[in-house]
C-alpha cells in the first residue's frame, strides 16, 4: 500500500498524460495484490475501461497463454516448433531465427535475437494444434478467463492483433507481480533472460549487444535509451506496442514491485520516447 502523499504524487505523474499529443489515453499504476485476487490499483488516469488496440503488447498475452499451456501439459517449452532446431522456448524469446513478418529463416536458432511477430503466430498455431482449440478461444477461455479479462480480444495476429483495456491489463500486471493463476516458478523463468549472450534489435530503439529478453517479456537489462524509465531497475520487464501502448513491471520498485500500463490511440514514434521515460521516472520516484 502507498500512503496518501505517494498516491497524490502518482496521480500528478499520470495527470501529465493530458499534455501528450494523443486523442485518448488511459493509465494505471499497479502494486501486488494485498487482499484476495484483486489488483492493488495505486492510481489511474482516463477511462480505464476504454478499449485500445494493443499492437505488440499482444505478445504478453500470447506468452501468458503459452505458459498456461505448458503448466497444463499441453505443450512443453522444449517442443520442436518453427524452423529446424527451434523450440517453443526459442519462439517466445525471439531466438528462433524467424524473420519479423514471415516464416523465412534468417539465423540459426539461439544465435541472434530477431524480433518476430511471425514467430508468435507459429507459436499460436502450435498451441492450437496441440490443444485442439483455436488459439483466440484458448487465450479467452484460459488466461483471460482466469484473470477476469472480459474486455480482451484477440482479433488478429497472435503477435500484434489484440485489443484490451487498462483494467484488464492491470489484472495481468498484478498476476506477474504476485502470481495466482500460474505458478511463481513459471513467471520467474519467463522473466529471466533466455540466451543472455545474443544480440538483437528493439524496434524503434536500435541494436543492443546483448539484447536481453525473457519468454515473452522484454527485459530492460543495461539497455539505454529504452522505452521504460531511467530509474527502472535492470530487472524491469514488459512490452510496448506500435499503437502507442506500454506495460512494464519493475519487481524492485516500491514495496514488492510496481507496474505501469499506459494505452493510447496514437502510433508510437519519436513523440513517445521522452514522454514514456518521464512518466516512468515519475512513477518510480513516487513509489520509492
C-alpha positions as CSV (number, residue, x, y, z in Angstrom):
1,X,0.0,0.0,0.0
2,X,1.1,3.6,-0.6
3,X,0.3,6.5,1.8
4,X,-1.8,9.5,0.7
5,X,1.2,11.6,-0.2
6,X,2.6,9.0,-2.5
7,X,-0.8,8.4,-4.1
8,X,-1.1,12.1,-4.7
9,X,2.3,12.1,-6.4
10,X,1.3,9.2,-8.6
11,X,-1.9,10.9,-9.7
12,X,0.1,14.0,-10.5
13,X,2.5,11.9,-12.6
14,X,-0.3,10.3,-14.6
15,X,-2.0,13.7,-15.0
16,X,0.9,14.8,-17.2
17,X,-0.5,12.4,-19.8
18,X,-3.2,15.0,-20.5
19,X,-0.5,17.0,-22.3
20,X,0.6,14.2,-24.6
21,X,-0.2,14.6,-28.3
22,X,-2.8,11.8,-28.3
23,X,-6.6,11.9,-28.6
24,X,-7.3,9.4,-26.0
25,X,-5.2,7.7,-23.3
26,X,-5.7,5.7,-20.1
27,X,-3.2,4.5,-17.5
28,X,-2.8,2.7,-14.2
29,X,-0.1,2.1,-11.6
30,X,-0.4,-1.3,-10.0
31,X,1.1,-3.0,-6.9
32,X,0.9,-6.6,-5.9
33,X,-2.5,-7.7,-4.6
34,X,-2.7,-7.5,-0.8
35,X,-6.2,-9.0,-0.4
36,X,-7.6,-11.8,-2.5
37,X,-7.1,-11.7,-6.2
38,X,-8.0,-8.1,-6.8
39,X,-5.1,-5.9,-8.2
40,X,-4.0,-3.1,-5.9
41,X,-4.5,-0.1,-8.1
42,X,-2.5,2.7,-6.7
43,X,-3.6,5.4,-9.3
44,X,-5.4,5.6,-12.6
45,X,-5.9,8.2,-15.3
46,X,-8.5,8.4,-18.0
47,X,-11.2,5.8,-18.9
48,X,-9.6,2.5,-17.8
49,X,-12.5,0.6,-19.3
50,X,-11.9,2.0,-22.8
51,X,-10.7,-0.5,-25.4
52,X,-7.5,0.2,-27.3
53,X,-5.5,-1.7,-29.9
54,X,-2.5,-3.2,-28.2
55,X,-0.2,-3.9,-31.1
56,X,2.8,-5.8,-29.8
57,X,1.7,-5.7,-26.2
58,X,-0.4,-8.6,-27.5
59,X,2.8,-10.7,-27.2
60,X,2.5,-10.7,-23.4
61,X,-1.0,-12.2,-23.7
62,X,0.2,-14.9,-26.1
63,X,3.2,-15.7,-23.9
64,X,0.9,-16.0,-20.9
65,X,-1.4,-18.4,-22.7
66,X,1.7,-20.4,-23.9
67,X,2.9,-20.6,-20.3
68,X,-0.5,-21.8,-19.2
69,X,-0.4,-24.5,-21.9
70,X,2.9,-25.6,-20.5
71,X,1.6,-25.9,-17.0
72,X,-1.4,-27.8,-18.3
73,X,0.9,-30.2,-20.0
74,X,-0.5,-29.5,-23.5
75,X,2.9,-28.3,-24.7
76,X,6.5,-28.1,-23.4
77,X,9.0,-25.3,-23.7
78,X,11.4,-27.6,-25.5
79,X,8.8,-28.9,-28.0
80,X,10.1,-28.5,-31.6
81,X,8.3,-25.6,-33.2
82,X,9.1,-23.3,-36.1
83,X,12.3,-23.8,-38.2
84,X,14.5,-26.8,-37.8
85,X,16.2,-26.8,-34.4
86,X,13.9,-24.3,-32.9
87,X,11.5,-24.8,-29.9
88,X,8.7,-23.1,-28.1
89,X,11.3,-21.5,-25.9
90,X,13.1,-20.1,-28.9
91,X,9.8,-18.6,-30.3
92,X,8.9,-17.0,-27.0
93,X,12.3,-15.4,-26.7
94,X,12.6,-14.2,-30.3
95,X,15.6,-16.5,-30.7
96,X,14.2,-18.9,-33.3
97,X,15.8,-17.2,-36.3
98,X,12.4,-16.5,-37.9
99,X,12.1,-13.1,-39.7
100,X,10.0,-10.3,-38.3
101,X,6.9,-10.8,-40.6
102,X,7.4,-14.1,-42.3
103,X,8.5,-17.7,-41.7
104,X,11.7,-17.0,-43.6
105,X,14.7,-18.2,-41.6
106,X,17.3,-15.5,-41.0
107,X,19.6,-17.2,-38.5
108,X,20.3,-20.4,-36.7
109,X,18.1,-20.9,-33.5
110,X,19.7,-19.4,-30.4
111,X,22.3,-17.3,-32.3
112,X,20.5,-13.9,-32.8
113,X,17.6,-12.0,-31.3
114,X,15.3,-11.4,-34.3
115,X,12.2,-9.7,-33.1
116,X,9.4,-11.7,-34.8
117,X,5.6,-11.4,-34.8
118,X,5.7,-14.3,-37.3
119,X,7.3,-16.4,-34.6
120,X,4.4,-15.7,-32.3
121,X,1.9,-16.7,-35.0
122,X,3.9,-20.0,-35.4
123,X,3.7,-20.4,-31.6
124,X,-0.1,-19.9,-31.6
125,X,-0.5,-22.4,-34.3
126,X,1.5,-24.9,-32.3
127,X,-0.7,-24.4,-29.3
128,X,-3.9,-24.7,-31.3
129,X,-2.6,-28.0,-32.9
130,X,-1.6,-29.4,-29.5
131,X,-4.8,-28.5,-27.7
132,X,-7.3,-28.9,-30.5
133,X,-8.6,-25.4,-29.6
134,X,-8.3,-22.3,-31.9
135,X,-5.8,-20.0,-30.3
136,X,-8.1,-17.0,-29.8
137,X,-10.5,-19.2,-27.9
138,X,-7.7,-20.8,-25.9
139,X,-6.5,-17.4,-24.8
140,X,-10.0,-16.2,-24.0
141,X,-11.0,-19.3,-22.1
142,X,-7.7,-19.8,-20.4
143,X,-5.6,-16.9,-19.3
144,X,-8.2,-14.1,-19.9
145,X,-10.9,-16.1,-18.3
146,X,-8.8,-17.0,-15.2
147,X,-7.9,-13.3,-14.7
148,X,-11.3,-11.9,-15.4
149,X,-10.1,-10.1,-18.5
150,X,-13.5,-9.9,-20.1
151,X,-12.8,-6.9,-22.5
152,X,-9.7,-8.5,-24.1
153,X,-10.0,-10.0,-27.6
154,X,-7.5,-11.5,-30.0
155,X,-9.0,-10.5,-33.4
156,X,-5.8,-10.9,-35.5
157,X,-2.2,-11.9,-35.3
158,X,-1.0,-13.6,-32.1
159,X,1.9,-11.2,-32.3
160,X,0.1,-7.9,-32.6
161,X,-3.6,-8.3,-33.1
162,X,-5.3,-8.0,-29.7
163,X,-7.3,-5.2,-28.1
164,X,-7.9,-4.6,-24.4
165,X,-8.3,-2.1,-21.6
166,X,-6.2,-0.7,-18.8
167,X,-8.5,-2.6,-16.3
168,X,-7.8,-5.9,-18.0
169,X,-4.0,-5.4,-18.3
170,X,-3.9,-4.3,-14.7
171,X,-5.1,-7.8,-13.8
172,X,-2.3,-9.3,-15.9
173,X,0.2,-7.0,-14.3
174,X,-0.9,-8.0,-10.9
175,X,-0.6,-11.6,-11.9
176,X,3.0,-11.0,-13.0
177,X,3.8,-9.2,-9.7
178,X,2.1,-11.8,-7.5
179,X,1.2,-15.0,-9.4
180,X,-2.1,-16.7,-8.5
181,X,-3.1,-18.3,-11.8
182,X,0.3,-19.6,-12.9
183,X,3.0,-20.7,-10.6
184,X,5.6,-18.2,-9.3
185,X,8.2,-20.5,-10.7
186,X,6.7,-20.2,-14.2
187,X,6.7,-16.4,-14.2
188,X,10.2,-16.3,-12.7
189,X,11.5,-18.4,-15.6
190,X,9.6,-16.3,-18.1
191,X,11.1,-13.1,-16.7
192,X,14.7,-14.3,-16.7
193,X,16.9,-13.7,-19.7
194,X,16.9,-16.6,-22.3
195,X,20.2,-16.9,-24.3
196,X,21.7,-13.9,-22.5
197,X,24.7,-13.6,-24.8
198,X,22.9,-12.9,-28.1
199,X,22.4,-9.5,-29.8
200,X,19.3,-8.1,-31.2
201,X,17.2,-5.1,-32.3
202,X,14.4,-3.5,-30.2
203,X,12.1,-1.8,-32.8
204,X,12.4,1.9,-32.6
205,X,15.4,1.9,-30.3
206,X,18.1,0.1,-32.2
207,X,20.6,-2.7,-31.7
208,X,21.7,-3.9,-28.3
209,X,24.6,-6.1,-27.6
210,X,23.5,-8.2,-25.9
211,X,19.7,-7.8,-26.1
212,X,18.1,-9.4,-23.0
213,X,14.7,-11.0,-23.5
214,X,12.6,-13.5,-21.5
215,X,10.0,-15.9,-22.5
216,X,7.6,-13.2,-23.8
217,X,8.6,-10.1,-21.9
218,X,11.4,-7.9,-23.0
219,X,13.9,-7.3,-20.1
220,X,15.5,-3.9,-19.7
221,X,18.9,-5.0,-18.5
222,X,21.5,-2.4,-19.4
223,X,19.7,-1.1,-22.4
224,X,19.8,2.7,-22.9
225,X,17.9,4.6,-24.3
226,X,14.9,2.5,-23.6
227,X,11.1,2.7,-23.6
228,X,11.0,2.3,-19.8
229,X,12.5,5.0,-17.5
230,X,16.0,5.9,-16.4
231,X,15.0,4.9,-12.8
232,X,13.6,1.5,-13.7
233,X,15.7,-1.4,-12.4
234,X,17.6,-3.7,-14.8
235,X,15.0,-6.5,-13.9
236,X,12.1,-4.5,-15.3
237,X,10.2,-6.5,-17.9
238,X,7.3,-5.9,-20.2
239,X,6.4,-4.8,-23.7
240,X,5.4,-1.8,-25.8
241,X,3.3,-1.6,-28.9
242,X,3.4,0.4,-32.1
243,X,-0.1,1.5,-31.4
244,X,1.3,3.7,-28.6
245,X,0.9,1.3,-25.8
246,X,3.1,0.0,-23.0
247,X,3.1,-2.2,-20.0
248,X,6.1,-2.7,-17.7
249,X,6.6,-4.4,-14.3
250,X,9.5,-3.4,-12.1
251,X,9.9,-6.1,-9.3
252,X,12.4,-3.9,-7.4
253,X,10.3,-0.7,-7.3
254,X,8.0,0.3,-4.4
255,X,7.1,-2.3,-1.8
256,X,7.2,-5.6,-3.6
257,X,7.1,-4.3,-7.1
258,X,5.2,-1.8,-9.2
259,X,3.7,-2.0,-12.7
260,X,2.6,0.7,-15.2
261,X,0.1,0.3,-18.0
262,X,-0.5,3.2,-20.5
263,X,-2.7,2.8,-23.6
264,X,-3.1,5.5,-26.2
265,X,-4.6,5.8,-29.7
266,X,-1.6,7.4,-31.4
267,X,1.0,5.2,-33.2
268,X,4.4,5.0,-31.5
269,X,7.0,7.5,-32.7
270,X,9.6,10.0,-31.6
271,X,6.8,11.8,-29.6
272,X,6.5,8.9,-27.2
273,X,10.2,8.4,-26.2
274,X,10.7,11.3,-23.8
275,X,7.2,11.2,-22.5
276,X,7.2,7.5,-21.7
277,X,10.5,7.9,-19.9
278,X,9.2,10.9,-18.0
279,X,6.1,9.2,-16.7
280,X,8.1,6.0,-15.8
281,X,10.6,8.1,-13.8
282,X,7.8,9.9,-12.0
283,X,6.1,6.7,-11.1
284,X,9.3,5.1,-9.8
285,X,10.2,8.3,-7.8
286,X,6.6,8.5,-6.3
287,X,6.7,4.9,-5.1
288,X,10.3,4.9,-3.8
